[in-house]
Amino acid sequence: MKAHQSLEPNFGAADFARVSGVSRETMARFEIYADLLRKWQKAIGLVGASTLPDLWRRHFLDSAQLYDLAPEQARNWVDIGTGAGFPGLVLAIMGAQEVHLIESDSRKCAFLKEAARLTAAPVIVHNCRADQVHDLQVDVVTARAVAPLVDLLELAQPFCHGRTICLFPKGQDVVSELTDSSKYWEMNCETIGSRSDPMASILRIRTINGVQRARTG
């Protein structure tokens, strides 16, 4: 991802290519993904209708910016509640290897499998809830617009080993979410400004020994 650049008001495919710095081949795969999403959107509502005109910034760039925040040696990923593939499928197209997409909606899973086939993205689709996936530990855990941080950490913890990085995009309530989570979790957290939304942030988290304190009340 290139250094910070101001975003155009009508951010489109060419702007995404410029800001992300992806190759022409990779960009062609994103175009296939975008076309398929617009086609399926009419039938199953993959994303909020109001966000579709801003697809390249709101969903693609918002997801793609996580790629450079992960360790270069990351070998496998889990994306919890991936929905239409954000951020997991985007990251797989960017170059992430063995990305596990967890989604409980079977219609969205059908979309994910077709999108992965057409874009040759290295993903594994799990049609279930995160707590139904067992014996899987990965180098990077992602989740976008799934749950408050305190609950998200509980979902992510089983997938973590000692060197796992969690990357969670968050909105304007990030400070209160961190405050609430600190009551129950010990973690090393870095807050990074979002490239796609000046009011948003990305949390890069290492949980310390996966320790969760008792929650009462």
N, CA, C and O of each residue as an XYZ file, in Angstrom:
868
protein
N       0.848     -1.196      0.000
C       0.000      0.000      0.000
C       0.883      1.245      0.000
O       1.811      1.353      0.802
N       0.596      2.172     -0.890
C       1.420      3.370     -1.001
C       1.198      4.299      0.183
O       0.222      4.169      0.921
N       2.128      5.245      0.350
C       2.021      6.214      1.435
C       0.718      6.973      1.346
O       0.091      7.020      0.287
N       0.304      7.575      2.462
C      -0.993      8.225      2.534
C      -1.186      9.251      1.419
O      -0.323     10.088      1.154
N      -2.334      9.154      0.788
C      -2.720     10.117     -0.232
C      -4.160     10.541      0.039
O      -4.956      9.729      0.512
N      -4.509     11.786     -0.248
C      -5.889     12.217     -0.073
C      -6.765     11.476     -1.072
O      -6.359     11.224     -2.206
N      -7.984     11.127     -0.630
C      -8.879     10.337     -1.448
C      -9.850     11.235     -2.212
O     -10.335     12.238     -1.689
N     -10.120     10.857     -3.450
C     -11.055     11.607     -4.277
C     -12.470     11.445     -3.745
O     -12.801     10.399     -3.187
N     -13.333     12.488     -3.910
C     -14.725     12.383     -3.443
C     -15.464     11.208     -4.074
O     -16.215     10.514     -3.389
N     -15.261     10.974     -5.368
C     -15.880      9.845     -6.061
C     -14.802      8.798     -6.314
O     -14.285      8.672     -7.424
N     -14.480      8.061     -5.281
C     -13.368      7.125     -5.299
C     -13.778      5.870     -6.068
O     -14.707      5.168     -5.668
N     -13.080      5.589     -7.175
C     -13.439      4.463     -8.016
C     -12.308      3.480     -8.209
O     -11.321      3.499     -7.473
N     -12.457      2.617     -9.208
C     -11.482      1.561     -9.462
C     -10.093      2.112     -9.732
O      -9.110      1.592     -9.205
N      -9.998      3.167    -10.554
C      -8.683      3.733    -10.874
C      -8.019      4.315     -9.630
O      -6.801      4.233     -9.471
N      -8.827      4.903     -8.750
C      -8.288      5.453     -7.507
C      -7.791      4.334     -6.594
O      -6.742      4.454     -5.961
N      -8.554      3.250     -6.534
C      -8.116      2.100     -5.732
C      -6.788      1.554     -6.251
O      -5.894      1.245     -5.463
N      -6.656      1.436     -7.567
C      -5.417      0.935     -8.159
C      -4.248      1.845     -7.807
O      -3.158      1.369     -7.492
N      -4.477      3.155     -7.861
C      -3.418      4.124     -7.557
C      -3.004      4.057     -6.090
O      -1.812      4.032     -5.785
N      -3.967      4.028     -5.187
C      -3.661      4.067     -3.756
C      -3.096      2.731     -3.268
O      -2.165      2.707     -2.463
N      -3.647      1.642     -3.746
C      -3.215      0.320     -3.271
C      -1.909     -0.126     -3.923
O      -1.147     -0.889     -3.329
N      -1.647      0.348     -5.150
C      -0.430     -0.042     -5.842
C      -0.435     -1.474     -6.346
O       0.631     -2.034     -6.602
N      -1.619     -2.089     -6.496
C      -1.685     -3.479     -6.953
C      -1.324     -3.570     -8.438
O      -1.402     -2.585     -9.173
N      -0.935     -4.755     -8.854
C      -0.585     -4.988    -10.253
C      -1.836     -4.977    -11.128
O      -2.956     -5.045    -10.622
N      -1.638     -4.891    -12.447
C      -2.776     -4.928    -13.367
C      -3.514     -6.265    -13.282
O      -4.740     -6.318    -13.378
N      -2.763     -7.322    -13.105
C      -3.381     -8.644    -12.972
C      -4.271     -8.717    -11.727
O      -5.395     -9.217    -11.781
N      -3.753     -8.217    -10.617
C      -4.535     -8.207     -9.386
C      -5.749     -7.306     -9.522
O      -6.831     -7.633     -9.034
N      -5.570     -6.178    -10.180
C      -6.685     -5.253    -10.378
C      -7.784     -5.904    -11.215
O      -8.968     -5.685    -10.962
N      -7.400     -6.694    -12.199
C      -8.393     -7.389    -13.018
C      -9.219     -8.350    -12.165
O     -10.416     -8.518    -12.397
N      -8.586     -8.972    -11.189
C      -9.315     -9.873    -10.284
C     -10.278     -9.092     -9.402
O     -11.382     -9.558     -9.123
N      -9.864     -7.903     -8.961
C     -10.774     -7.065     -8.179
C     -11.975     -6.607     -9.015
O     -13.089     -6.516     -8.500
N     -11.757     -6.326    -10.271
C     -12.857     -5.929    -11.161
C     -13.866     -7.072    -11.292
O     -15.074     -6.839    -11.283
N     -13.377     -8.291    -11.413
C     -14.261     -9.459    -11.480
C     -15.084     -9.563    -10.191
O     -16.295     -9.781    -10.234
N     -14.421     -9.407     -9.064
C     -15.072     -9.442     -7.752
C     -16.159     -8.367     -7.660
O     -17.280     -8.644     -7.234
N     -15.820     -7.147     -8.061
C     -16.783     -6.042     -7.990
C     -17.999     -6.299     -8.867
O     -19.131     -6.066     -8.442
N     -17.779     -6.772    -10.074
C     -18.892     -7.056    -10.991
C     -19.799     -8.143    -10.429
O     -21.023     -8.035    -10.505
N     -19.199     -9.192     -9.865
C     -19.984    -10.279     -9.305
C     -20.788     -9.807     -8.092
O     -21.944    -10.193     -7.915
N     -20.169     -8.976     -7.265
C     -20.864     -8.462     -6.088
C     -22.076     -7.635     -6.495
O     -23.143     -7.773     -5.896
N     -21.932     -6.787     -7.493
C     -23.079     -5.978     -7.950
C     -24.194     -6.871     -8.486
O     -25.374     -6.584     -8.287
N     -23.821     -7.944     -9.161
C     -24.813     -8.861     -9.713
C     -25.576     -9.587     -8.604
O     -26.805     -9.657     -8.641
N     -24.865    -10.119     -7.633
C     -25.494    -10.862     -6.545
C     -26.196     -9.955     -5.538
O     -27.118    -10.390     -4.848
N     -25.767     -8.705     -5.451
C     -26.364     -7.757     -4.510
C     -27.879     -7.650     -4.709
O     -28.627     -7.504     -3.743
N     -28.316     -7.721     -5.944
C     -29.748     -7.587     -6.246
C     -30.569     -8.706     -5.624
O     -31.739     -8.521     -5.289
N     -29.943     -9.872     -5.472
C     -30.679    -11.032     -4.981
C     -30.567    -11.235     -3.472
O     -31.549    -11.598     -2.824
N     -29.389    -11.007     -2.910
C     -29.219    -11.358     -1.494
C     -28.693    -10.230     -0.610
O     -28.458    -10.457      0.577
N     -28.500     -9.030     -1.140
C     -28.100     -7.905     -0.295
C     -26.799     -8.135      0.452
O     -26.783     -8.197      1.681
N     -25.726     -8.259     -0.281
C     -24.421     -8.565      0.313
C     -23.856     -7.434      1.166
O     -23.226     -7.690      2.192
N     -24.074     -6.196      0.755
C     -23.606     -5.021      1.499
C     -24.764     -4.043      1.634
O     -25.770     -4.167      0.935
N     -24.624     -3.075      2.527
C     -25.639     -2.051      2.650
C     -25.828     -1.329      1.325
O     -24.852     -0.907      0.703
N     -27.064     -1.184      0.890
C     -27.342     -0.592     -0.428
C     -26.722      0.789     -0.571
O     -26.269      1.157     -1.655
N     -26.698      1.558      0.515
C     -26.158      2.918      0.437
C     -24.645      2.941      0.255
O     -24.087      3.961     -0.151
N     -23.974      1.828      0.550
C     -22.510      1.785      0.438
C     -22.045      1.297     -0.929
O     -20.864      1.413     -1.257
N     -22.963      0.751     -1.733
C     -22.552      0.167     -3.011
C     -21.913      1.187     -3.956
O     -20.926      0.846     -4.608
N     -22.423      2.423     -4.067
C     -21.767      3.396     -4.952
C     -20.334      3.733     -4.528
O     -19.536      4.205     -5.338
N     -20.018      3.489     -3.261
C     -18.685      3.789     -2.736
C     -17.911      2.497     -2.475
O     -17.085      2.434     -1.565
N     -18.185      1.472     -3.277
C     -17.629      0.139     -3.071
C     -16.108      0.130     -2.983
O     -15.542     -0.536     -2.115
N     -15.437      0.865     -3.879
C     -13.976      0.782     -3.959
C     -13.273      1.386     -2.740
O     -12.192      0.934     -2.363
N     -13.870      2.388     -2.131
C     -13.282      2.965     -0.920
C     -13.823      2.278      0.329
O     -13.056      1.833      1.183
N     -15.147      2.195      0.430
C     -15.814      1.750      1.653
C     -15.539      0.275      1.972
O     -15.465     -0.108      3.139
N     -15.393     -0.531      0.947
C     -15.209     -1.960      1.178
C     -13.852     -2.484      0.711
O     -13.169     -3.177      1.464
N     -13.452     -2.160     -0.526
C     -12.197     -2.700     -1.037
C     -10.974     -2.063     -0.375
O     -10.117     -2.785      0.134
N     -10.871     -0.747     -0.369
C      -9.725     -0.095      0.249
C      -9.720     -0.307      1.759
O      -8.666     -0.521      2.357
N     -10.891     -0.247      2.370
C     -11.004     -0.447      3.810
C     -10.452     -1.812      4.213
O      -9.876     -1.967      5.290
N     -10.634     -2.799      3.336
C     -10.123     -4.145      3.592
C      -8.659     -4.295      3.197
O      -7.863     -4.864      3.944
N      -8.309     -3.786      2.027
C      -6.959     -3.980      1.482
C      -5.878     -3.356      2.361
O      -4.750     -3.848      2.388
N      -6.203     -2.286      3.078
C      -5.190     -1.609      3.895
C      -4.666     -2.497      5.031
O      -3.612     -2.210      5.598
N      -5.380     -3.558      5.363
C      -4.919     -4.448      6.425
C      -3.731     -5.305      5.989
O      -2.967     -5.791      6.824
N      -3.582     -5.484      4.682
C      -2.565     -6.409      4.171
C      -1.161     -6.040      4.641
O      -0.400     -6.912      5.060
N      -0.817     -4.774      4.576
C       0.532     -4.337      4.956
C       0.735     -4.270      6.469
O       1.856     -4.059      6.932
N      -0.333     -4.447      7.240
C      -0.231     -4.402      8.700
C       0.043     -5.775      9.300
O       0.294     -5.892     10.499
N      -0.004     -6.812      8.472
C       0.252     -8.173      8.937
C       1.730     -8.516      8.772
O       2.411     -7.910      7.944
N       2.232     -9.468      9.537
C       3.631     -9.904      9.368
C       3.854    -10.466      7.966
O       2.991    -11.167      7.438
N       4.984    -10.170      7.367
C       5.284    -10.666      6.027
C       5.299    -12.187      5.966
O       4.998    -12.777      4.929
N       5.654    -12.822      7.088
C       5.766    -14.275      7.105
C       4.453    -14.973      7.449
O       4.436    -16.193      7.616
N       3.364    -14.233      7.557
C       2.075    -14.845      7.902
C       1.706    -15.916      6.881
O       1.707    -15.656      5.678
N       1.392    -17.114      7.357
C       1.110    -18.243      6.477
C      -0.375    -18.562      6.363
O      -0.814    -19.134      5.365
N      -1.149    -18.196      7.378
C      -2.581    -18.479      7.310
C      -3.363    -17.437      8.102
O      -2.851    -16.813      9.032
N      -4.621    -17.271      7.700
C      -5.475    -16.207      8.222
C      -6.854    -16.776      8.528
O      -7.266    -17.776      7.940
N      -7.566    -16.132      9.456
C      -8.988    -16.378      9.684
C      -9.708    -15.039      9.626
O      -9.275    -14.067     10.245
N     -10.800    -14.991      8.886
C     -11.655    -13.807      8.851
C     -13.012    -14.194      9.433
O     -13.741    -14.995      8.847
N     -13.345    -13.625     10.580
C     -14.572    -13.955     11.301
C     -15.729    -13.112     10.772
O     -15.617    -11.891     10.665
N     -16.846    -13.775     10.442
C     -18.026    -13.058      9.956
C     -17.737    -12.310      8.679
O     -18.000    -11.111      8.584
N     -17.200    -13.002      7.696
C     -16.668    -12.347      6.494
C     -17.725    -11.709      5.604
O     -17.401    -10.818      4.819
N     -18.979    -12.138      5.701
C     -20.040    -11.520      4.895
C     -19.797    -11.675      3.411
O     -19.779    -12.789      2.887
N     -19.611    -10.564      2.740
C     -19.360    -10.571      1.294
C     -17.878    -10.702      0.957
O     -17.478    -10.534     -0.195
N     -17.058    -11.005      1.984
C     -15.630    -11.209      1.750
C     -14.745    -10.093      2.256
O     -13.582     -9.987      1.866
N     -15.298     -9.252      3.132
C     -14.532     -8.111      3.649
C     -14.189     -8.319      5.117
O     -15.088     -8.447      5.948
N     -12.902     -8.354      5.446
C     -11.774     -8.124      4.546
C     -11.144     -9.382      3.935
O     -10.261     -9.262      3.085
N     -11.570    -10.579      4.341
C     -10.833    -11.794      4.032
C     -10.581    -12.089      2.568
O      -9.450    -12.387      2.182
N     -11.626    -12.009      1.740
C     -11.443    -12.307      0.317
C     -10.573    -11.252     -0.357
O      -9.762    -11.577     -1.224
N     -10.735    -10.003      0.033
C      -9.876     -8.935     -0.495
C      -8.416     -9.225     -0.170
O      -7.545     -9.076     -1.028
N      -8.149     -9.636      1.057
C      -6.770     -9.916      1.472
C      -6.187    -11.095      0.706
O      -4.999    -11.098      0.382
N      -7.013    -12.096      0.415
C      -6.549    -13.236     -0.370
C      -6.172    -12.804     -1.784
O      -5.179    -13.277     -2.338
N      -6.959    -11.911     -2.362
C      -6.636    -11.399     -3.696
C      -5.360    -10.553     -3.653
O      -4.582    -10.539     -4.607
N      -5.157     -9.851     -2.537
C      -3.948     -9.041     -2.374
C      -2.685     -9.889     -2.255
O      -1.588     -9.417     -2.556
N      -2.836    -11.152     -1.812
C      -1.660    -12.008     -1.684
C      -1.594    -12.840     -0.424
O      -0.683    -13.653     -0.271
N      -2.552    -12.655      0.493
C      -2.576    -13.477      1.702
C      -2.842    -14.940      1.328
O      -3.656    -15.221      0.449
N      -2.158    -15.858      1.993
C      -2.283    -17.278      1.687
C      -3.149    -17.987      2.730
O      -3.173    -17.612      3.902
N      -3.849    -19.007      2.278
C      -4.717    -19.837      3.133
C      -5.574    -18.972      4.062
O      -5.339    -18.908      5.269
N      -6.546    -18.324      3.485
C      -7.453    -17.467      4.243
C      -8.748    -18.234      4.513
O      -9.450    -18.630      3.582
N      -9.050    -18.434      5.772
C     -10.275    -19.116      6.177
C     -11.378    -18.082      6.370
O     -11.273    -17.209      7.232
N     -12.423    -18.180      5.575
C     -13.551    -17.263      5.651
C     -14.676    -17.927      6.433
O     -15.194    -18.964      6.017
N     -15.052    -17.340      7.556
C     -16.101    -17.906      8.394
C     -17.369    -17.069      8.248
O     -17.376    -15.878      8.559
N     -18.442    -17.703      7.773
C     -19.702    -16.993      7.516
C     -20.870    -17.966      7.737
O     -20.879    -19.059      7.170
N     -21.837    -17.579      8.546
C     -22.945    -18.471      8.888
C     -24.078    -18.445      7.865
O     -24.901    -19.361      7.841
N     -24.136    -17.416      7.021
C     -25.202    -17.289      6.016
C     -24.833    -18.119      4.783
O     -23.845    -17.831      4.108
N     -25.628    -19.145      4.496
C     -25.299    -20.052      3.393
C     -25.348    -19.359      2.035
O     -24.603    -19.735      1.131
N     -26.203    -18.360      1.872
C     -26.264    -17.641      0.595
C     -24.988    -16.839      0.367
O     -24.464    -16.798     -0.746
N     -24.495    -16.209      1.417
C     -23.236    -15.468      1.290
C     -22.068    -16.428      1.046
O     -21.128    -16.093      0.325
N     -22.129    -17.612      1.643
C     -21.077    -18.597      1.390
C     -21.069    -19.035     -0.074
O     -20.007    -19.246     -0.659
N     -22.254    -19.170     -0.659
C     -22.326    -19.512     -2.087
C     -21.677    -18.425     -2.924
O     -20.962    -18.719     -3.882
N     -21.924    -17.162     -2.564
C     -21.276    -16.046     -3.256
C     -19.765    -16.103     -3.083
O     -19.025    -15.937     -4.052
N     -19.300    -16.338     -1.858
C     -17.867    -16.372     -1.580
C     -17.166    -17.454     -2.390
O     -16.076    -17.230     -2.916
N     -17.780    -18.612     -2.492
C     -17.168    -19.711     -3.252
C     -17.073    -19.365     -4.739
O     -16.074    -19.672     -5.389
N     -18.114    -18.725     -5.274
C     -18.084    -18.347     -6.682
C     -17.067    -17.236     -6.919
O     -16.339    -17.262     -7.911
N     -17.014    -16.263     -6.016
C     -16.040    -15.175     -6.152
C     -14.613    -15.712     -6.049
O     -13.731    -15.282     -6.791
N     -14.391    -16.644     -5.135
C     -13.062    -17.238     -4.993
C     -12.676    -18.026     -6.235
O     -11.520    -18.000     -6.658
N     -13.644    -18.727     -6.821
C     -13.360    -19.498     -8.029
C     -12.975    -18.584     -9.190
O     -12.020    -18.863     -9.915
N     -13.709    -17.511     -9.360
C     -13.477    -16.616    -10.493
C     -12.199    -15.790    -10.337
O     -11.578    -15.407    -11.329
N     -11.811    -15.520     -9.096
C     -10.619    -14.697     -8.857
C      -9.395    -15.530     -8.490
O      -8.313    -14.985     -8.272
N      -9.565    -16.848     -8.421
C      -8.475    -17.758     -8.038
C      -7.876    -17.366     -6.691
O      -6.659    -17.403     -6.511
N      -8.741    -16.987     -5.740
C      -8.281    -16.575     -4.417
C      -8.105    -17.793     -3.514
O      -8.977    -18.662     -3.487
N      -6.996    -17.879     -2.774
C      -6.707    -19.041     -1.930
C      -7.474    -19.003     -0.605
O      -6.890    -18.744      0.447
N      -8.781    -19.262     -0.664
C      -9.605    -19.209      0.534
C     -10.265    -20.553      0.802
O     -10.430    -21.377     -0.098
N     -10.639    -20.754      2.068
C     -11.421    -21.905      2.506
C     -12.655    -21.338      3.186
O     -12.536    -20.594      4.159
N     -13.838    -21.679      2.688
C     -15.083    -21.118      3.198
C     -15.685    -22.067      4.229
O     -15.897    -23.247      3.953
N     -15.959    -21.536      5.425
C     -16.595    -22.299      6.500
C     -18.010    -21.759      6.698
O     -18.182    -20.625      7.145
N     -19.007    -22.549      6.374
C     -20.399    -22.121      6.517
C     -20.885    -22.472      7.931
O     -21.589    -23.460      8.138
N     -20.488    -21.635      8.892
C     -20.832    -21.874     10.289
C     -20.480    -20.637     11.109
O     -20.006    -19.633     10.576
N     -20.720    -20.731     12.413
C     -20.300    -19.662     13.315
C     -18.842    -19.877     13.718
O     -18.307    -20.979     13.593
N     -18.217    -18.819     14.196
C     -16.801    -18.907     14.565
C     -16.571    -19.928     15.672
O     -15.549    -20.615     15.675
N     -17.509    -20.036     16.616
C     -17.312    -20.966     17.726
C     -17.531    -22.423     17.327
O     -17.379    -23.324     18.151
N     -17.888    -22.653     16.068
C     -18.048    -24.019     15.576
C     -16.827    -24.514     14.794
O     -16.796    -25.657     14.336
N     -15.831    -23.648     14.646
C     -14.590    -24.034     13.974
C     -13.566    -24.396     15.047
O     -13.238    -23.572     15.901
N     -13.065    -25.624     15.003
C     -12.177    -26.110     16.054
C     -10.815    -26.498     15.485
O     -10.668    -26.767     14.293
N      -9.827    -26.519     16.374
C      -8.478    -26.985     16.038
C      -7.869    -26.228     14.872
O      -7.234    -26.817     13.997
N      -8.067    -24.923     14.868
C      -7.476    -24.070     13.835
C      -6.830    -22.866     14.498
O      -7.519    -22.036     15.091
N      -5.522    -22.768     14.400
C      -4.794    -21.608     14.894
C      -4.035    -20.985     13.730
O      -3.457    -21.690     12.902
N      -4.044    -19.656     13.676
C      -3.518    -18.955     12.508
C      -2.598    -17.817     12.929
O      -2.499    -17.470     14.106
N      -1.929    -17.249     11.933
C      -1.006    -16.143     12.191
C      -1.708    -14.793     12.278
O      -1.241    -13.885     12.966
N      -2.844    -14.666     11.568
C      -3.577    -13.393     11.562
C      -5.075    -13.670     11.670
O      -5.613    -14.528     10.970
N      -5.737    -12.929     12.557
C      -7.193    -12.974     12.678
C      -7.738    -11.606     12.304
O      -7.262    -10.588     12.806
N      -8.731    -11.575     11.425
C      -9.381    -10.318     11.047
C     -10.882    -10.428     11.290
O     -11.441    -11.524     11.343
N     -11.510     -9.288     11.434
C     -12.968     -9.208     11.537
C     -13.354     -7.763     11.337
O     -12.670     -6.855     11.808
N     -14.447     -7.554     10.641
C     -14.871     -6.196     10.295
C     -16.374     -6.074     10.534
O     -17.167     -6.808      9.944
N     -16.758     -5.135     11.410
C     -18.179     -4.862     11.685
C     -18.920     -6.118     12.136
O     -20.025     -6.403     11.674
N     -18.287     -6.870     13.055
C     -18.874     -8.127     13.526
C     -19.456     -7.999     14.929
O     -20.587     -8.417     15.174
N     -18.675     -7.413     15.862
C     -19.093     -7.354     17.260
C     -18.249     -6.327     17.998
O     -17.188     -5.940     17.508
N     -18.702     -5.870     19.178
C     -17.847     -5.024     20.014
C     -16.551     -5.747     20.339
O     -16.514     -6.977     20.373
N     -15.502     -4.997     20.574
C     -14.170     -5.574     20.763
C     -14.142     -6.605     21.880
O     -13.502     -7.646     21.728
N     -14.817     -6.350     23.001
C     -14.774     -7.275     24.129
C     -15.305     -8.646     23.724
O     -14.795     -9.661     24.199
N     -16.311     -8.700     22.861
C     -16.851     -9.971     22.378
C     -16.008    -10.529     21.233
O     -15.866    -11.744     21.091
N     -15.458     -9.643     20.427
C     -14.638    -10.066     19.302
C     -13.382    -10.793     19.774
O     -12.963    -11.774     19.160
N     -12.792    -10.322     20.846
C     -11.609    -10.982     21.386
C     -11.937    -12.399     21.854
O     -11.114    -13.304     21.717
N     -13.126    -12.591     22.400
C     -13.538    -13.921     22.829
C     -13.691    -14.855     21.633
O     -13.335    -16.031     21.710
N     -14.224    -14.331     20.523
C     -14.356    -15.132     19.304
C     -12.995    -15.448     18.700
O     -12.778    -16.542     18.177
N     -12.078    -14.483     18.774
C     -10.771    -14.630     18.129
C      -9.809    -15.500     18.916
O      -8.963    -16.170     18.325
N      -9.923    -15.504     20.247
C      -8.922    -16.154     21.105
C      -8.626    -17.611     20.753
O      -7.458    -17.999     20.775
N      -9.629    -18.442     20.429
C      -9.312    -19.843     20.096
C      -8.442    -20.007     18.848
O      -7.798    -21.043     18.679
N      -8.416    -19.006     17.981
C      -7.625    -19.086     16.749
C      -6.190    -18.602     16.951
O      -5.377    -18.668     16.028
N      -5.876    -18.117     18.152
C      -4.587    -17.452     18.382
C      -3.545    -18.378     18.987
O      -3.851    -19.184     19.865
N      -2.318    -18.259     18.513
C      -1.160    -18.838     19.176
C      -0.299    -17.688     19.680
O      -0.726    -16.535     19.622
N       0.877    -17.967     20.163
C       1.690    -16.950     20.822
C       2.094    -15.775     19.962
O       2.398    -14.707     20.492
N       2.106    -15.943     18.621
C       2.560    -14.871     17.736
C       1.436    -14.328     16.846
O       1.700    -13.584     15.901
N       0.214    -14.688     17.135
C      -0.905    -14.250     16.299
C      -1.135    -12.749     16.411
O      -1.047    -12.171     17.495
N      -1.433    -12.126     15.268
C      -1.811    -10.715     15.216
C      -3.304    -10.631     14.880
O      -3.780    -11.316     13.974
N      -4.027     -9.800     15.601
C      -5.433     -9.527     15.289
C      -5.528     -8.136     14.669
O      -4.984     -7.170     15.204
N      -6.215     -8.043     13.550
C      -6.415     -6.763     12.862
C      -7.915     -6.489     12.767
O      -8.636     -7.171     12.038
N      -8.378     -5.474     13.518
C      -9.798     -5.185     13.598
C     -10.080     -3.720     13.245
O      -9.757     -2.836     14.038
N     -10.670     -3.441     12.081
C     -11.102     -2.076     11.789
C     -12.218     -1.670     12.757
O     -13.116     -2.459     13.049
N     -12.148     -0.438     13.247
C     -13.146      0.059     14.194
C     -13.522      1.496     13.855
O     -12.766      2.207     13.192
N     -14.697      1.915     14.318
C     -15.209      3.245     14.025
C     -14.950      4.238     15.134
O     -13.937      4.149     15.827
N     -15.860      5.187     15.309
C     -15.657      6.298     16.226
C     -15.686      5.897     17.696
O     -15.211      6.646     18.550
N     -16.244      4.709     18.005
C     -16.349      4.282     19.404
C     -15.145      3.468     19.867
O     -15.223      2.766     20.876
N     -14.039      3.555     19.145
C     -12.897      2.697     19.438
C     -12.362      2.905     20.849
O     -11.956      1.934     21.488
N     -12.345      4.126     21.355
C     -11.800      4.383     22.692
C     -12.642      3.703     23.754
O     -12.102      3.068     24.660
N     -13.965      3.826     23.654
C     -14.826      3.186     24.646
C     -14.751      1.667     24.553
O     -14.837      0.979     25.570
N     -14.591      1.138     23.335
C     -14.458     -0.309     23.180
C     -13.166     -0.805     23.825
O     -13.153     -1.859     24.462
N     -12.091     -0.057     23.664
C     -10.827     -0.436     24.289
C     -10.923     -0.366     25.812
O     -10.404     -1.235     26.513
N     -11.580      0.662     26.313
C     -11.740      0.809     27.759
C     -12.524     -0.355     28.336
O     -12.143     -0.918     29.362
N     -13.612     -0.714     27.683
C     -14.435     -1.824     28.149
C     -13.667     -3.144     28.092
O     -13.735     -3.952     29.019
N     -12.942     -3.354     27.002
C     -12.211     -4.612     26.826
C     -11.086     -4.775     27.837
O     -10.767     -5.893     28.241
N     -10.485     -3.662     28.244
C      -9.355     -3.732     29.174
C      -9.767     -4.250     30.549
O      -8.909     -4.643     31.339
N     -11.066     -4.258     30.846
C     -11.555     -4.790     32.116
C     -11.467     -6.314     32.161
O     -11.418     -6.914     33.235
N     -11.448     -6.927     30.982
C     -11.539     -8.381     30.911
C     -10.373     -9.049     30.185
O     -10.160    -10.255     30.310
N      -9.618     -8.248     29.422
C      -8.538     -8.829     28.628
C      -7.239     -8.073     28.856
O      -7.236     -6.849     28.984
N      -6.138     -8.810     28.906
C      -4.809     -8.216     28.884
C      -4.311     -8.300     27.451
O      -4.253     -9.385     26.871
N      -3.952     -7.163     26.883
C      -3.545     -7.178     25.473
C      -2.570     -6.056     25.181
O      -2.533     -5.036     25.870
N      -1.800     -6.267     24.164
C      -0.890     -5.261     23.639
C      -1.536     -4.731     22.364
O      -1.610     -5.446     21.364
N      -1.999     -3.498     22.391
C      -2.797     -2.975     21.284
C      -2.199     -1.691     20.728
O      -1.806     -0.790     21.469
N      -2.142     -1.634     19.408
C      -1.693     -0.437     18.682
C      -2.872      0.088     17.858
O      -3.530     -0.681     17.157
N      -3.136      1.373     17.940
C      -4.219      1.994     17.177
C      -3.633      2.738     15.983
O      -2.785      3.616     16.137
N      -4.098      2.374     14.791
C      -3.568      2.919     13.541
C      -4.684      3.629     12.791
O      -5.787      3.094     12.683
N      -4.425      4.804     12.280
C      -5.426      5.550     11.531
C      -5.833      4.838     10.253
O      -4.993      4.261      9.563
N      -7.118      4.880      9.940
C      -7.616      4.226      8.729
C      -7.282      5.051      7.496
O      -7.317      6.281      7.523
N      -6.953      4.344      6.404
C      -6.685      4.998      5.133
C      -7.969      5.337      4.385
O      -7.965      6.197      3.504
N      -9.058      4.672      4.729
C     -10.300      4.829      3.978
C     -11.302      5.762      4.633
O     -12.227      6.237      3.975
N     -11.126      6.034      5.941
C     -12.085      6.856      6.676
C     -11.343      7.594      7.776
O     -10.821      6.952      8.688
N     -11.275      8.926      7.725
C     -10.519      9.682      8.726
C     -11.082      9.557     10.141
O     -10.393      9.879     11.109
N     -12.334      9.090     10.271
C     -12.949      8.932     11.581
C     -12.771      7.519     12.141
O     -13.203      7.238     13.259
N     -12.147      6.641     11.382
C     -12.014      5.241     11.781
C     -10.569      4.889     12.121
O      -9.643      5.646     11.827
N     -10.396      3.727     12.744
C      -9.078      3.239     13.146
C      -8.979      1.745     12.893
O      -9.981      1.066     12.671
N      -7.759      1.253     12.932
C      -7.505     -0.178     12.875
C      -6.758     -0.559     14.146
O      -5.748      0.056     14.490
N      -7.259     -1.573     14.841
C      -6.576     -2.083     16.019
C      -5.694     -3.253     15.621
O      -6.163     -4.233     15.041
N      -4.407     -3.140     15.940
C      -3.482     -4.256     15.742
C      -3.146     -4.789     17.127
O      -2.485     -4.119     17.920
N      -3.607     -5.995     17.407
C      -3.612     -6.516     18.773
C      -2.840     -7.814     18.885
O      -2.924     -8.692     18.026
N      -2.077     -7.911     19.979
C      -1.519     -9.178     20.440
C      -2.132     -9.449     21.809
O      -1.923     -8.669     22.739
N      -2.872    -10.518     21.948
C      -3.364    -10.873     23.276
C      -2.228    -11.534     24.035
O      -1.485    -12.333     23.466
N      -2.083    -11.210     25.316
C      -0.980    -11.719     26.127
C      -1.394    -13.049     26.741
O      -2.213    -13.083     27.659
N      -0.840    -14.128     26.244
C      -1.144    -15.479     26.702
C      -2.624    -15.837     26.569
O      -3.076    -16.807     27.177
N      -3.380    -15.077     25.788
C      -4.802    -15.367     25.629
C      -5.557    -15.329     26.929
O      -6.520    -16.076     27.099
N      -5.146    -14.472     27.870
C      -5.741    -14.463     29.202
C      -6.995    -13.615     29.211
O      -6.970    -12.440     28.846
N      -8.108    -14.230     29.638
C      -9.361    -13.504     29.795
C      -9.692    -13.467     31.291
O      -9.720    -14.507     31.948
N      -9.934    -12.304     31.807
C     -10.323    -12.163     33.215
C     -11.795    -12.494     33.363
O     -12.556    -12.382     32.401
N     -12.198    -12.891     34.533
C     -13.595    -13.289     34.771
C     -14.523    -12.092     34.570
O     -14.258    -10.988     35.047
N     -15.608    -12.341     33.857
C     -16.628    -11.301     33.662
C     -17.784    -11.595     34.591
O     -18.271    -12.724     34.663
N     -18.219    -10.571     35.301
C     -19.315    -10.729     36.250
C     -20.411     -9.751     35.931
O     -20.174     -8.733     35.281
N     -21.618    -10.051     36.386
C     -22.739     -9.138     36.181
C     -23.321     -9.266     34.814
O     -24.276     -8.563     34.482
